[in-house]
Amino acid sequence: LLDAAHILGDVEGGEPAVSNGLSLCAIHHRAFDQNLVGVSPDYVVHVSRALREDKDGPMLDLLKHFHEAPLLVPARVSHRPNREQLESRFVRFVDLAA
């Protein structure tokens, strides 16, 4: 069961397009929306330091394993997440993680 997570929301100029989305499970979608997980423009997943340092059981441990893992992207380039939008969103993730 997957959700369509917007990279940039409507108020941020995001469009309802495949390139402005990530296909995530509900848990990862919420973590992405809360900037606990970010995706860099080179399609690498980053888990916030706060989550990586937290000790809260097996579910969190599974999430931590995604830190610095490559994002699996569609073969069709037009269906891949837009790198410029990822950059805008990743800057926010980095700022909030500091």
VMD Tcl script that builds the backbone (N, CA, C; Angstrom):
set m [mol new atoms 294]
animate dup $m
set s [atomselect $m all]
$s set {name element resname resid chain x y z} {
  {N N LEU 1 A 0.841 -1.170 0.000}
  {CA C LEU 1 A 0.000 0.000 0.000}
  {C C LEU 1 A 0.886 1.233 0.000}
  {N N LEU 2 A 0.787 2.006 -1.064}
  {CA C LEU 2 A 1.661 3.163 -1.227}
  {C C LEU 2 A 0.868 4.459 -1.282}
  {N N ASP 3 A 1.502 5.511 -0.820}
  {CA C ASP 3 A 0.960 6.867 -0.887}
  {C C ASP 3 A 1.734 7.652 -1.936}
  {N N ALA 4 A 1.096 8.688 -2.456}
  {CA C ALA 4 A 1.782 9.643 -3.323}
  {C C ALA 4 A 2.163 10.838 -2.456}
  {N N ALA 5 A 3.437 10.965 -2.150}
  {CA C ALA 5 A 3.933 12.058 -1.312}
  {C C ALA 5 A 4.422 13.188 -2.210}
  {N N HIS 6 A 3.871 14.381 -2.015}
  {CA C HIS 6 A 4.324 15.536 -2.792}
  {C C HIS 6 A 5.712 15.969 -2.331}
  {N N ILE 7 A 6.570 16.270 -3.288}
  {CA C ILE 7 A 7.876 16.843 -2.954}
  {C C ILE 7 A 7.655 18.285 -2.511}
  {N N LEU 8 A 6.972 19.044 -3.335}
  {CA C LEU 8 A 6.577 20.417 -2.995}
  {C C LEU 8 A 5.058 20.481 -2.989}
  {N N GLY 9 A 4.492 21.016 -1.925}
  {CA C GLY 9 A 3.047 21.149 -1.831}
  {C C GLY 9 A 2.513 22.246 -2.735}
  {N N ASP 10 A 1.201 22.316 -2.840}
  {CA C ASP 10 A 0.554 23.318 -3.691}
  {C C ASP 10 A 0.972 24.736 -3.321}
  {N N VAL 11 A 1.041 25.045 -2.037}
  {CA C VAL 11 A 1.396 26.397 -1.600}
  {C C VAL 11 A 2.861 26.723 -1.868}
  {N N GLU 12 A 3.661 25.705 -2.159}
  {CA C GLU 12 A 5.085 25.908 -2.462}
  {C C GLU 12 A 5.346 25.912 -3.963}
  {N N GLY 13 A 4.289 25.897 -4.750}
  {CA C GLY 13 A 4.441 25.901 -6.193}
  {C C GLY 13 A 4.525 24.517 -6.801}
  {N N GLY 14 A 4.268 23.497 -6.004}
  {CA C GLY 14 A 4.284 22.132 -6.524}
  {C C GLY 14 A 3.077 21.873 -7.405}
  {N N GLU 15 A 3.272 21.082 -8.420}
  {CA C GLU 15 A 2.199 20.759 -9.352}
  {C C GLU 15 A 1.756 19.313 -9.148}
  {N N PRO 16 A 0.509 19.007 -9.505}
  {CA C PRO 16 A 0.045 17.625 -9.412}
  {C C PRO 16 A 0.594 16.799 -10.585}
  {N N ALA 17 A 1.877 16.486 -10.511}
  {CA C ALA 17 A 2.549 15.757 -11.585}
  {C C ALA 17 A 3.378 14.624 -10.987}
  {N N VAL 18 A 3.585 13.593 -11.752}
  {CA C VAL 18 A 4.374 12.446 -11.304}
  {C C VAL 18 A 5.755 12.894 -10.851}
  {N N SER 19 A 6.347 13.842 -11.552}
  {CA C SER 19 A 7.704 14.296 -11.226}
  {C C SER 19 A 7.776 15.076 -9.910}
  {N N ASN 20 A 6.623 15.451 -9.358}
  {CA C ASN 20 A 6.579 16.148 -8.073}
  {C C ASN 20 A 6.127 15.193 -6.965}
  {N N GLY 21 A 6.434 13.933 -7.129}
  {CA C GLY 21 A 5.981 12.981 -6.132}
  {C C GLY 21 A 6.957 11.860 -5.879}
  {N N LEU 22 A 6.761 11.242 -4.729}
  {CA C LEU 22 A 7.494 10.043 -4.346}
  {C C LEU 22 A 6.458 9.007 -3.943}
  {N N SER 23 A 6.669 7.786 -4.341}
  {CA C SER 23 A 5.789 6.693 -3.959}
  {C C SER 23 A 6.330 6.088 -2.669}
  {N N LEU 24 A 5.628 6.340 -1.557}
  {CA C LEU 24 A 6.107 5.925 -0.237}
  {C C LEU 24 A 5.004 5.199 0.524}
  {N N CYS 25 A 5.401 4.317 1.419}
  {CA C CYS 25 A 4.417 3.730 2.329}
  {C C CYS 25 A 3.981 4.827 3.297}
  {N N ALA 26 A 2.923 4.575 4.045}
  {CA C ALA 26 A 2.365 5.595 4.938}
  {C C ALA 26 A 3.377 6.068 5.983}
  {N N ILE 27 A 4.156 5.156 6.533}
  {CA C ILE 27 A 5.138 5.533 7.561}
  {C C ILE 27 A 6.202 6.453 6.979}
  {N N HIS 28 A 6.748 6.086 5.820}
  {CA C HIS 28 A 7.792 6.907 5.204}
  {C C HIS 28 A 7.223 8.233 4.699}
  {N N HIS 29 A 5.974 8.215 4.253}
  {CA C HIS 29 A 5.321 9.448 3.809}
  {C C HIS 29 A 5.239 10.438 4.975}
  {N N ARG 30 A 4.796 9.966 6.136}
  {CA C ARG 30 A 4.691 10.854 7.299}
  {C C ARG 30 A 6.067 11.357 7.728}
  {N N ALA 31 A 7.058 10.479 7.696}
  {CA C ALA 31 A 8.425 10.887 8.064}
  {C C ALA 31 A 8.946 11.939 7.088}
  {N N PHE 32 A 8.646 11.780 5.797}
  {CA C PHE 32 A 9.061 12.750 4.782}
  {C C PHE 32 A 8.353 14.086 5.013}
  {N N ASP 33 A 7.052 14.043 5.260}
  {CA C ASP 33 A 6.287 15.273 5.497}
  {C C ASP 33 A 6.770 16.016 6.739}
  {N N GLN 34 A 7.255 15.293 7.727}
  {CA C GLN 34 A 7.743 15.903 8.967}
  {C C GLN 34 A 9.234 16.241 8.907}
  {N N ASN 35 A 9.836 16.064 7.727}
  {CA C ASN 35 A 11.269 16.320 7.524}
  {C C ASN 35 A 12.151 15.490 8.455}
  {N N LEU 36 A 11.710 14.293 8.749}
  {CA C LEU 36 A 12.523 13.335 9.492}
  {C C LEU 36 A 13.335 12.486 8.524}
  {N N VAL 37 A 12.871 12.449 7.284}
  {CA C VAL 37 A 13.544 11.763 6.185}
  {C C VAL 37 A 13.581 12.736 5.018}
  {N N GLY 38 A 14.699 12.793 4.324}
  {CA C GLY 38 A 14.835 13.647 3.154}
  {C C GLY 38 A 15.421 12.864 1.993}
  {N N VAL 39 A 15.242 13.398 0.797}
  {CA C VAL 39 A 15.820 12.796 -0.407}
  {C C VAL 39 A 16.601 13.888 -1.119}
  {N N SER 40 A 17.882 13.648 -1.315}
  {CA C SER 40 A 18.735 14.633 -1.989}
  {C C SER 40 A 18.511 14.577 -3.498}
  {N N PRO 41 A 18.931 15.622 -4.216}
  {CA C PRO 41 A 18.717 15.663 -5.663}
  {C C PRO 41 A 19.437 14.554 -6.428}
  {N N ASP 42 A 20.403 13.906 -5.788}
  {CA C ASP 42 A 21.071 12.775 -6.442}
  {C C ASP 42 A 20.405 11.450 -6.073}
  {N N TYR 43 A 19.155 11.538 -5.591}
  {CA C TYR 43 A 18.319 10.377 -5.272}
  {C C TYR 43 A 18.913 9.496 -4.179}
  {N N VAL 44 A 19.372 10.132 -3.107}
  {CA C VAL 44 A 19.872 9.410 -1.939}
  {C C VAL 44 A 18.968 9.755 -0.757}
  {N N VAL 45 A 18.578 8.730 -0.015}
  {CA C VAL 45 A 17.715 8.901 1.152}
  {C C VAL 45 A 18.567 9.287 2.359}
  {N N HIS 46 A 18.080 10.249 3.135}
  {CA C HIS 46 A 18.769 10.687 4.348}
  {C C HIS 46 A 17.785 10.643 5.509}
  {N N VAL 47 A 18.230 10.091 6.616}
  {CA C VAL 47 A 17.427 10.045 7.838}
  {C C VAL 47 A 18.014 11.076 8.794}
  {N N SER 48 A 17.158 11.869 9.401}
  {CA C SER 48 A 17.631 12.940 10.278}
  {C C SER 48 A 18.486 12.388 11.415}
  {N N ARG 49 A 19.409 13.213 11.852}
  {CA C ARG 49 A 20.286 12.822 12.965}
  {C C ARG 49 A 19.458 12.484 14.206}
  {N N ALA 50 A 18.413 13.259 14.461}
  {CA C ALA 50 A 17.571 13.012 15.638}
  {C C ALA 50 A 17.008 11.593 15.624}
  {N N LEU 51 A 16.538 11.144 14.461}
  {CA C LEU 51 A 16.018 9.778 14.374}
  {C C LEU 51 A 17.131 8.745 14.480}
  {N N ARG 52 A 18.257 9.034 13.845}
  {CA C ARG 52 A 19.363 8.062 13.880}
  {C C ARG 52 A 19.902 7.873 15.293}
  {N N GLU 53 A 19.834 8.914 16.117}
  {CA C GLU 53 A 20.361 8.825 17.475}
  {C C GLU 53 A 19.323 8.326 18.476}
  {N N ASP 54 A 18.060 8.285 18.075}
  {CA C ASP 54 A 16.994 7.834 18.970}
  {C C ASP 54 A 17.018 6.309 19.093}
  {N N LYS 55 A 16.674 5.826 20.249}
  {CA C LYS 55 A 16.615 4.384 20.499}
  {C C LYS 55 A 15.175 4.065 20.887}
  {N N ASP 56 A 14.380 3.669 19.901}
  {CA C ASP 56 A 12.955 3.486 20.165}
  {C C ASP 56 A 12.399 2.192 19.586}
  {N N GLY 57 A 13.207 1.180 19.434}
  {CA C GLY 57 A 12.686 -0.113 19.032}
  {C C GLY 57 A 12.909 -0.482 17.583}
  {N N PRO 58 A 12.395 -1.656 17.196}
  {CA C PRO 58 A 12.687 -2.239 15.885}
  {C C PRO 58 A 12.154 -1.450 14.691}
  {N N MET 59 A 10.994 -0.795 14.822}
  {CA C MET 59 A 10.474 -0.028 13.680}
  {C C MET 59 A 11.410 1.122 13.328}
  {N N LEU 60 A 11.896 1.807 14.331}
  {CA C LEU 60 A 12.820 2.911 14.095}
  {C C LEU 60 A 14.146 2.386 13.566}
  {N N ASP 61 A 14.583 1.244 14.063}
  {CA C ASP 61 A 15.824 0.646 13.567}
  {C C ASP 61 A 15.725 0.351 12.076}
  {N N LEU 62 A 14.571 -0.122 11.622}
  {CA C LEU 62 A 14.382 -0.382 10.190}
  {C C LEU 62 A 14.483 0.908 9.383}
  {N N LEU 63 A 13.894 1.968 9.886}
  {CA C LEU 63 A 13.950 3.259 9.196}
  {C C LEU 63 A 15.382 3.776 9.117}
  {N N LYS 64 A 16.147 3.583 10.176}
  {CA C LYS 64 A 17.541 4.039 10.206}
  {C C LYS 64 A 18.378 3.392 9.111}
  {N N HIS 65 A 18.042 2.166 8.730}
  {CA C HIS 65 A 18.815 1.457 7.702}
  {C C HIS 65 A 18.716 2.116 6.324}
  {N N PHE 66 A 17.737 2.982 6.144}
  {CA C PHE 66 A 17.591 3.665 4.857}
  {C C PHE 66 A 18.544 4.850 4.713}
  {N N HIS 67 A 19.214 5.247 5.795}
  {CA C HIS 67 A 20.113 6.401 5.725}
  {C C HIS 67 A 21.216 6.160 4.700}
  {N N GLU 68 A 21.315 7.087 3.752}
  {CA C GLU 68 A 22.291 7.084 2.657}
  {C C GLU 68 A 22.085 5.940 1.665}
  {N N ALA 69 A 20.879 5.400 1.628}
  {CA C ALA 69 A 20.546 4.374 0.634}
  {C C ALA 69 A 20.083 5.059 -0.651}
  {N N PRO 70 A 20.368 4.453 -1.793}
  {CA C PRO 70 A 19.880 5.040 -3.043}
  {C C PRO 70 A 18.366 4.859 -3.166}
  {N N LEU 71 A 17.713 5.889 -3.663}
  {CA C LEU 71 A 16.284 5.815 -3.938}
  {C C LEU 71 A 16.095 5.028 -5.226}
  {N N LEU 72 A 15.169 4.106 -5.233}
  {CA C LEU 72 A 14.856 3.390 -6.466}
  {C C LEU 72 A 13.958 4.287 -7.305}
  {N N VAL 73 A 14.400 4.582 -8.522}
  {CA C VAL 73 A 13.647 5.491 -9.386}
  {C C VAL 73 A 13.163 4.745 -10.622}
  {N N PRO 74 A 12.082 5.222 -11.232}
  {CA C PRO 74 A 11.569 4.583 -12.441}
  {C C PRO 74 A 12.577 4.635 -13.592}
  {N N ALA 75 A 12.509 3.662 -14.456}
  {CA C ALA 75 A 13.381 3.637 -15.632}
  {C C ALA 75 A 13.062 4.802 -16.567}
  {N N ARG 76 A 11.799 5.141 -16.683}
  {CA C ARG 76 A 11.384 6.245 -17.549}
  {C C ARG 76 A 11.748 7.565 -16.875}
  {N N VAL 77 A 12.610 8.332 -17.511}
  {CA C VAL 77 A 13.112 9.585 -16.933}
  {C C VAL 77 A 11.975 10.546 -16.598}
  {N N SER 78 A 10.957 10.616 -17.421}
  {CA C SER 78 A 9.849 11.547 -17.182}
  {C C SER 78 A 9.046 11.192 -15.927}
  {N N HIS 79 A 9.222 9.994 -15.407}
  {CA C HIS 79 A 8.511 9.574 -14.197}
  {C C HIS 79 A 9.361 9.704 -12.936}
  {N N ARG 80 A 10.587 10.140 -13.097}
  {CA C ARG 80 A 11.479 10.288 -11.945}
  {C C ARG 80 A 11.188 11.593 -11.211}
  {N N PRO 81 A 11.492 11.635 -9.911}
  {CA C PRO 81 A 11.326 12.881 -9.162}
  {C C PRO 81 A 12.185 14.002 -9.745}
  {N N ASN 82 A 11.602 15.181 -9.811}
  {CA C ASN 82 A 12.287 16.354 -10.345}
  {C C ASN 82 A 13.425 16.759 -9.410}
  {N N ARG 83 A 14.638 16.823 -9.947}
  {CA C ARG 83 A 15.818 17.112 -9.123}
  {C C ARG 83 A 15.789 18.526 -8.531}
  {N N GLU 84 A 15.273 19.490 -9.269}
  {CA C GLU 84 A 15.196 20.859 -8.740}
  {C C GLU 84 A 14.222 20.936 -7.565}
  {N N GLN 85 A 13.106 20.238 -7.675}
  {CA C GLN 85 A 12.149 20.220 -6.572}
  {C C GLN 85 A 12.731 19.482 -5.368}
  {N N LEU 86 A 13.442 18.388 -5.632}
  {CA C LEU 86 A 14.104 17.681 -4.534}
  {C C LEU 86 A 15.125 18.584 -3.848}
  {N N GLU 87 A 15.846 19.375 -4.631}
  {CA C GLU 87 A 16.838 20.293 -4.057}
  {C C GLU 87 A 16.164 21.283 -3.109}
  {N N SER 88 A 15.066 21.883 -3.544}
  {CA C SER 88 A 14.338 22.835 -2.694}
  {C C SER 88 A 13.882 22.178 -1.402}
  {N N ARG 89 A 13.346 21.003 -1.520}
  {CA C ARG 89 A 12.848 20.289 -0.340}
  {C C ARG 89 A 13.999 19.828 0.555}
  {N N PHE 90 A 15.110 19.395 -0.055}
  {CA C PHE 90 A 16.242 18.887 0.717}
  {C C PHE 90 A 16.908 20.000 1.521}
  {N N VAL 91 A 16.933 21.206 0.977}
  {CA C VAL 91 A 17.481 22.355 1.713}
  {C C VAL 91 A 16.699 22.539 3.013}
  {N N ARG 92 A 15.393 22.440 2.941}
  {CA C ARG 92 A 14.552 22.555 4.141}
  {C C ARG 92 A 14.871 21.426 5.128}
  {N N PHE 93 A 15.004 20.205 4.624}
  {CA C PHE 93 A 15.348 19.063 5.484}
  {C C PHE 93 A 16.662 19.316 6.213}
  {N N VAL 94 A 17.672 19.772 5.482}
  {CA C VAL 94 A 18.988 20.028 6.081}
  {C C VAL 94 A 18.893 21.151 7.113}
  {N N ASP 95 A 18.180 22.226 6.778}
  {CA C ASP 95 A 18.028 23.349 7.715}
  {C C ASP 95 A 17.344 22.914 9.008}
  {N N LEU 96 A 16.318 22.103 8.895}
  {CA C LEU 96 A 15.582 21.665 10.079}
  {C C LEU 96 A 16.339 20.606 10.869}
  {N N ALA 97 A 17.208 19.879 10.194}
  {CA C ALA 97 A 17.972 18.821 10.864}
  {C C ALA 97 A 19.157 19.382 11.638}
  {N N ALA 98 A 19.540 20.628 11.344}
  {CA C ALA 98 A 20.718 21.231 11.996}
  {C C ALA 98 A 20.434 21.654 13.419}
}
mol reanalyze $m
mol bondsrecalc $m
mol representation Tube
mol addrep $m
